[in-house]
Amino acid sequence: MLDAPGAMAAAGVIGVCTLGWVAVQIVVLDITAPRAQLALTSAGAVLLVTPAGPAVARRR
C-alpha cells in the first residue's frame, strides 16, 4: 500500500483526523475514556510518523 500514489499523504491526513477527533471528545463532548483516548492518540501519532519513514528511506 505504501507504493500506491498518495498513500503516505492519506495516512498523514487520517492521523491528523484521529488526533482531532480525540481532541473533540475531550474538549467539546467532555468524554472521559482514558484507555480509548490513549489508544486513538497512539494510533494517530503512528499514522503521522509512519509515512515519513518510507519517504526518508527512499531518498537514501
Distance bins in CASP14 RR format, pairs under 12 A and 6 or more apart:
PFRMAT RR
TARGET T0000
AUTHOR 0000-0000-0000
RMODE 2
METHOD distances of the structure
MODEL  1
1 7 1 0 1 0 0 0 0 0 0 0 0
1 8 0 0 0 0 1 0 0 0 0 0 0
1 10 0 0 0 0 1 0 0 0 0 0 0
1 11 0 0 0 0 1 0 0 0 0 0 0
1 50 0 0 0 0 0 1 0 0 0 0 0
1 51 0 0 0 0 0 1 0 0 0 0 0
1 54 0 0 0 0 0 1 0 0 0 0 0
2 8 1 0 0 1 0 0 0 0 0 0 0
2 9 0 0 0 0 0 1 0 0 0 0 0
2 10 0 0 0 0 0 1 0 0 0 0 0
2 11 0 0 0 0 1 0 0 0 0 0 0
2 50 0 0 0 0 1 0 0 0 0 0 0
2 51 0 0 0 0 1 0 0 0 0 0 0
2 52 0 0 0 0 0 1 0 0 0 0 0
2 53 0 0 0 0 1 0 0 0 0 0 0
2 54 1 0 1 0 0 0 0 0 0 0 0
2 55 0 0 0 0 1 0 0 0 0 0 0
2 57 0 0 0 0 0 1 0 0 0 0 0
2 58 0 0 0 0 1 0 0 0 0 0 0
3 54 0 0 0 0 1 0 0 0 0 0 0
3 55 0 0 0 0 0 1 0 0 0 0 0
3 58 0 0 0 0 0 1 0 0 0 0 0
4 10 0 0 0 0 1 0 0 0 0 0 0
4 11 0 0 0 0 0 1 0 0 0 0 0
4 51 0 0 0 0 0 1 0 0 0 0 0
4 54 0 0 0 0 0 1 0 0 0 0 0
6 12 0 0 0 0 0 1 0 0 0 0 0
6 13 0 0 0 0 1 0 0 0 0 0 0
6 14 0 0 0 0 0 1 0 0 0 0 0
6 51 0 0 0 0 1 0 0 0 0 0 0
6 54 0 0 0 0 0 1 0 0 0 0 0
6 55 0 0 0 0 0 1 0 0 0 0 0
7 13 0 0 0 0 0 1 0 0 0 0 0
7 14 0 0 0 0 0 1 0 0 0 0 0
7 47 0 0 0 0 0 1 0 0 0 0 0
7 50 0 0 0 0 0 1 0 0 0 0 0
7 51 1 0 0 1 0 0 0 0 0 0 0
7 54 0 0 0 0 1 0 0 0 0 0 0
7 55 0 0 0 0 0 1 0 0 0 0 0
8 14 0 0 0 0 0 1 0 0 0 0 0
8 15 0 0 0 0 0 1 0 0 0 0 0
8 47 0 0 0 0 0 1 0 0 0 0 0
8 48 0 0 0 0 0 1 0 0 0 0 0
8 49 0 0 0 0 0 1 0 0 0 0 0
8 50 0 0 0 0 1 0 0 0 0 0 0
8 51 1 1 0 0 0 0 0 0 0 0 0
8 52 0 0 0 0 1 0 0 0 0 0 0
8 53 0 0 0 0 1 0 0 0 0 0 0
8 54 1 0 0 1 0 0 0 0 0 0 0
8 55 1 0 0 1 0 0 0 0 0 0 0
8 56 0 0 0 0 0 1 0 0 0 0 0
8 57 0 0 0 0 0 1 0 0 0 0 0
8 58 0 0 0 0 0 1 0 0 0 0 0
9 15 0 0 0 0 0 1 0 0 0 0 0
9 16 0 0 0 0 0 1 0 0 0 0 0
9 47 0 0 0 0 0 1 0 0 0 0 0
9 48 0 0 0 0 0 1 0 0 0 0 0
9 51 1 0 0 1 0 0 0 0 0 0 0
9 52 0 0 0 0 0 1 0 0 0 0 0
9 55 0 0 0 0 0 1 0 0 0 0 0
10 16 0 0 0 0 0 1 0 0 0 0 0
10 17 0 0 0 0 0 1 0 0 0 0 0
10 47 0 0 0 0 1 0 0 0 0 0 0
10 48 0 0 0 0 0 1 0 0 0 0 0
10 50 0 0 0 0 0 1 0 0 0 0 0
10 51 0 0 0 0 1 0 0 0 0 0 0
11 17 0 0 0 0 0 1 0 0 0 0 0
11 18 0 0 0 0 0 1 0 0 0 0 0
11 43 0 0 0 0 0 1 0 0 0 0 0
11 44 0 0 0 0 1 0 0 0 0 0 0
11 45 0 0 0 0 0 1 0 0 0 0 0
11 46 0 0 0 0 1 0 0 0 0 0 0
11 47 1 0 1 0 0 0 0 0 0 0 0
11 48 1 0 0 1 0 0 0 0 0 0 0
11 49 0 0 0 0 1 0 0 0 0 0 0
11 50 1 0 0 1 0 0 0 0 0 0 0
11 51 1 0 1 0 0 0 0 0 0 0 0
11 52 0 0 0 0 1 0 0 0 0 0 0
11 53 0 0 0 0 0 1 0 0 0 0 0
11 54 0 0 0 0 1 0 0 0 0 0 0
11 55 0 0 0 0 0 1 0 0 0 0 0
12 18 0 0 0 0 1 0 0 0 0 0 0
12 19 0 0 0 0 0 1 0 0 0 0 0
12 43 0 0 0 0 0 1 0 0 0 0 0
12 44 0 0 0 0 1 0 0 0 0 0 0
12 45 0 0 0 0 0 1 0 0 0 0 0
12 46 0 0 0 0 0 1 0 0 0 0 0
12 47 1 0 1 0 0 0 0 0 0 0 0
12 48 1 0 1 0 0 0 0 0 0 0 0
12 49 0 0 0 0 1 0 0 0 0 0 0
12 50 0 0 0 0 1 0 0 0 0 0 0
12 51 1 0 1 0 0 0 0 0 0 0 0
12 52 0 0 0 0 1 0 0 0 0 0 0
12 53 0 0 0 0 0 1 0 0 0 0 0
12 55 0 0 0 0 0 1 0 0 0 0 0
13 19 0 0 0 0 0 1 0 0 0 0 0
13 20 0 0 0 0 0 1 0 0 0 0 0
13 44 0 0 0 0 0 1 0 0 0 0 0
13 47 0 0 0 0 1 0 0 0 0 0 0
13 48 0 0 0 0 1 0 0 0 0 0 0
13 51 0 0 0 0 1 0 0 0 0 0 0
14 20 0 0 0 0 0 1 0 0 0 0 0
14 21 0 0 0 0 0 1 0 0 0 0 0
14 40 0 0 0 0 0 1 0 0 0 0 0
14 43 0 0 0 0 1 0 0 0 0 0 0
14 44 1 0 0 1 0 0 0 0 0 0 0
14 45 0 0 0 0 0 1 0 0 0 0 0
14 46 0 0 0 0 0 1 0 0 0 0 0
14 47 1 0 1 0 0 0 0 0 0 0 0
14 48 0 0 0 0 1 0 0 0 0 0 0
14 50 0 0 0 0 0 1 0 0 0 0 0
14 51 0 0 0 0 1 0 0 0 0 0 0
15 21 0 0 0 0 1 0 0 0 0 0 0
15 22 0 0 0 0 0 1 0 0 0 0 0
15 40 0 0 0 0 1 0 0 0 0 0 0
15 41 0 0 0 0 1 0 0 0 0 0 0
15 42 0 0 0 0 0 1 0 0 0 0 0
15 43 1 0 0 1 0 0 0 0 0 0 0
15 44 1 0 1 0 0 0 0 0 0 0 0
15 45 1 0 0 1 0 0 0 0 0 0 0
15 46 0 0 0 0 1 0 0 0 0 0 0
15 47 1 1 0 0 0 0 0 0 0 0 0
15 48 1 0 1 0 0 0 0 0 0 0 0
15 49 0 0 0 0 1 0 0 0 0 0 0
15 50 0 0 0 0 1 0 0 0 0 0 0
15 51 0 0 0 0 1 0 0 0 0 0 0
16 22 0 0 0 0 0 1 0 0 0 0 0
16 23 0 0 0 0 0 1 0 0 0 0 0
16 43 0 0 0 0 0 1 0 0 0 0 0
16 44 1 0 0 1 0 0 0 0 0 0 0
16 45 0 0 0 0 0 1 0 0 0 0 0
16 47 0 0 0 0 1 0 0 0 0 0 0
16 48 1 0 0 1 0 0 0 0 0 0 0
16 51 0 0 0 0 0 1 0 0 0 0 0
17 23 0 0 0 0 0 1 0 0 0 0 0
17 24 0 0 0 0 0 1 0 0 0 0 0
17 40 0 0 0 0 0 1 0 0 0 0 0
17 43 0 0 0 0 0 1 0 0 0 0 0
17 44 0 0 0 0 1 0 0 0 0 0 0
17 47 0 0 0 0 1 0 0 0 0 0 0
17 48 0 0 0 0 0 1 0 0 0 0 0
18 24 0 0 0 0 0 1 0 0 0 0 0
18 25 0 0 0 0 0 1 0 0 0 0 0
18 36 0 0 0 0 0 1 0 0 0 0 0
18 37 0 0 0 0 0 1 0 0 0 0 0
18 39 0 0 0 0 0 1 0 0 0 0 0
18 40 1 0 1 0 0 0 0 0 0 0 0
18 41 1 0 0 1 0 0 0 0 0 0 0
18 42 0 0 0 0 1 0 0 0 0 0 0
18 43 1 0 1 0 0 0 0 0 0 0 0
18 44 1 0 1 0 0 0 0 0 0 0 0
18 45 0 0 0 0 1 0 0 0 0 0 0
18 46 0 0 0 0 1 0 0 0 0 0 0
18 47 1 0 0 1 0 0 0 0 0 0 0
18 48 0 0 0 0 1 0 0 0 0 0 0
19 25 0 0 0 0 0 1 0 0 0 0 0
19 26 0 0 0 0 0 1 0 0 0 0 0
19 37 0 0 0 0 0 1 0 0 0 0 0
19 40 0 0 0 0 1 0 0 0 0 0 0
19 41 1 0 0 1 0 0 0 0 0 0 0
19 42 0 0 0 0 0 1 0 0 0 0 0
19 43 0 0 0 0 1 0 0 0 0 0 0
19 44 1 0 1 0 0 0 0 0 0 0 0
19 45 1 0 0 1 0 0 0 0 0 0 0
19 46 0 0 0 0 0 1 0 0 0 0 0
19 47 0 0 0 0 1 0 0 0 0 0 0
19 48 1 0 0 1 0 0 0 0 0 0 0
19 49 0 0 0 0 0 1 0 0 0 0 0
20 26 0 0 0 0 1 0 0 0 0 0 0
20 27 0 0 0 0 1 0 0 0 0 0 0
20 28 0 0 0 0 0 1 0 0 0 0 0
20 29 0 0 0 0 0 1 0 0 0 0 0
20 37 0 0 0 0 0 1 0 0 0 0 0
20 40 0 0 0 0 1 0 0 0 0 0 0
20 41 0 0 0 0 1 0 0 0 0 0 0
20 44 0 0 0 0 1 0 0 0 0 0 0
20 45 0 0 0 0 0 1 0 0 0 0 0
20 48 0 0 0 0 0 1 0 0 0 0 0
21 27 0 0 0 0 0 1 0 0 0 0 0
21 28 0 0 0 0 0 1 0 0 0 0 0
21 29 0 0 0 0 1 0 0 0 0 0 0
21 31 0 0 0 0 0 1 0 0 0 0 0
21 36 0 0 0 0 0 1 0 0 0 0 0
21 37 0 0 0 0 1 0 0 0 0 0 0
21 40 1 0 0 1 0 0 0 0 0 0 0
21 41 0 0 0 0 1 0 0 0 0 0 0
21 43 0 0 0 0 0 1 0 0 0 0 0
21 44 0 0 0 0 1 0 0 0 0 0 0
22 28 0 0 0 0 0 1 0 0 0 0 0
22 29 0 0 0 0 0 1 0 0 0 0 0
22 31 0 0 0 0 1 0 0 0 0 0 0
22 33 0 0 0 0 1 0 0 0 0 0 0
22 34 0 0 0 0 0 1 0 0 0 0 0
22 36 0 0 0 0 1 0 0 0 0 0 0
22 37 1 0 1 0 0 0 0 0 0 0 0
22 38 0 0 0 0 1 0 0 0 0 0 0
22 39 0 0 0 0 1 0 0 0 0 0 0
22 40 1 0 1 0 0 0 0 0 0 0 0
22 41 1 0 1 0 0 0 0 0 0 0 0
22 42 0 0 0 0 1 0 0 0 0 0 0
22 43 0 0 0 0 1 0 0 0 0 0 0
22 44 0 0 0 0 1 0 0 0 0 0 0
22 45 0 0 0 0 0 1 0 0 0 0 0
23 29 0 0 0 0 0 1 0 0 0 0 0
23 31 0 0 0 0 0 1 0 0 0 0 0
23 37 0 0 0 0 1 0 0 0 0 0 0
23 40 0 0 0 0 0 1 0 0 0 0 0
23 41 0 0 0 0 1 0 0 0 0 0 0
23 44 0 0 0 0 0 1 0 0 0 0 0
24 30 0 0 0 0 0 1 0 0 0 0 0
24 31 0 0 0 0 1 0 0 0 0 0 0
24 37 0 0 0 0 0 1 0 0 0 0 0
24 40 0 0 0 0 0 1 0 0 0 0 0
25 31 1 0 1 0 0 0 0 0 0 0 0
25 32 0 0 0 0 1 0 0 0 0 0 0
25 33 1 0 0 1 0 0 0 0 0 0 0
25 34 0 0 0 0 0 1 0 0 0 0 0
25 36 0 0 0 0 1 0 0 0 0 0 0
25 37 1 0 0 1 0 0 0 0 0 0 0
25 38 0 0 0 0 0 1 0 0 0 0 0
25 40 0 0 0 0 1 0 0 0 0 0 0
25 41 0 0 0 0 0 1 0 0 0 0 0
26 32 1 0 0 1 0 0 0 0 0 0 0
26 33 0 0 0 0 1 0 0 0 0 0 0
26 34 0 0 0 0 1 0 0 0 0 0 0
26 36 0 0 0 0 0 1 0 0 0 0 0
26 37 1 0 0 1 0 0 0 0 0 0 0
26 38 0 0 0 0 0 1 0 0 0 0 0
26 40 0 0 0 0 0 1 0 0 0 0 0
26 41 0 0 0 0 1 0 0 0 0 0 0
27 37 0 0 0 0 0 1 0 0 0 0 0
29 37 0 0 0 0 0 1 0 0 0 0 0
31 37 1 0 0 1 0 0 0 0 0 0 0
31 40 0 0 0 0 0 1 0 0 0 0 0
32 38 0 0 0 0 0 1 0 0 0 0 0
33 39 0 0 0 0 1 0 0 0 0 0 0
33 40 0 0 0 0 1 0 0 0 0 0 0
33 41 0 0 0 0 0 1 0 0 0 0 0
34 40 0 0 0 0 0 1 0 0 0 0 0
34 41 0 0 0 0 0 1 0 0 0 0 0
35 41 0 0 0 0 0 1 0 0 0 0 0
35 42 0 0 0 0 0 1 0 0 0 0 0
36 42 0 0 0 0 0 1 0 0 0 0 0
36 43 0 0 0 0 0 1 0 0 0 0 0
37 43 0 0 0 0 0 1 0 0 0 0 0
37 44 0 0 0 0 0 1 0 0 0 0 0
38 44 0 0 0 0 0 1 0 0 0 0 0
38 45 0 0 0 0 0 1 0 0 0 0 0
39 45 0 0 0 0 0 1 0 0 0 0 0
39 46 0 0 0 0 0 1 0 0 0 0 0
40 46 0 0 0 0 0 1 0 0 0 0 0
40 47 0 0 0 0 0 1 0 0 0 0 0
41 47 0 0 0 0 0 1 0 0 0 0 0
41 48 0 0 0 0 0 1 0 0 0 0 0
42 48 0 0 0 0 0 1 0 0 0 0 0
42 49 0 0 0 0 0 1 0 0 0 0 0
42 50 0 0 0 0 0 1 0 0 0 0 0
43 49 0 0 0 0 0 1 0 0 0 0 0
43 50 0 0 0 0 0 1 0 0 0 0 0
44 50 0 0 0 0 1 0 0 0 0 0 0
44 51 0 0 0 0 0 1 0 0 0 0 0
45 52 0 0 0 0 0 1 0 0 0 0 0
46 52 0 0 0 0 0 1 0 0 0 0 0
46 53 0 0 0 0 0 1 0 0 0 0 0
49 55 0 0 0 0 0 1 0 0 0 0 0
49 56 0 0 0 0 0 1 0 0 0 0 0
50 56 0 0 0 0 0 1 0 0 0 0 0
50 57 0 0 0 0 0 1 0 0 0 0 0
51 57 0 0 0 0 0 1 0 0 0 0 0
51 58 0 0 0 0 0 1 0 0 0 0 0
52 58 0 0 0 0 0 1 0 0 0 0 0
52 59 0 0 0 0 0 1 0 0 0 0 0
53 59 0 0 0 0 1 0 0 0 0 0 0
53 60 0 0 0 0 0 1 0 0 0 0 0
54 60 0 0 0 0 0 1 0 0 0 0 0
END
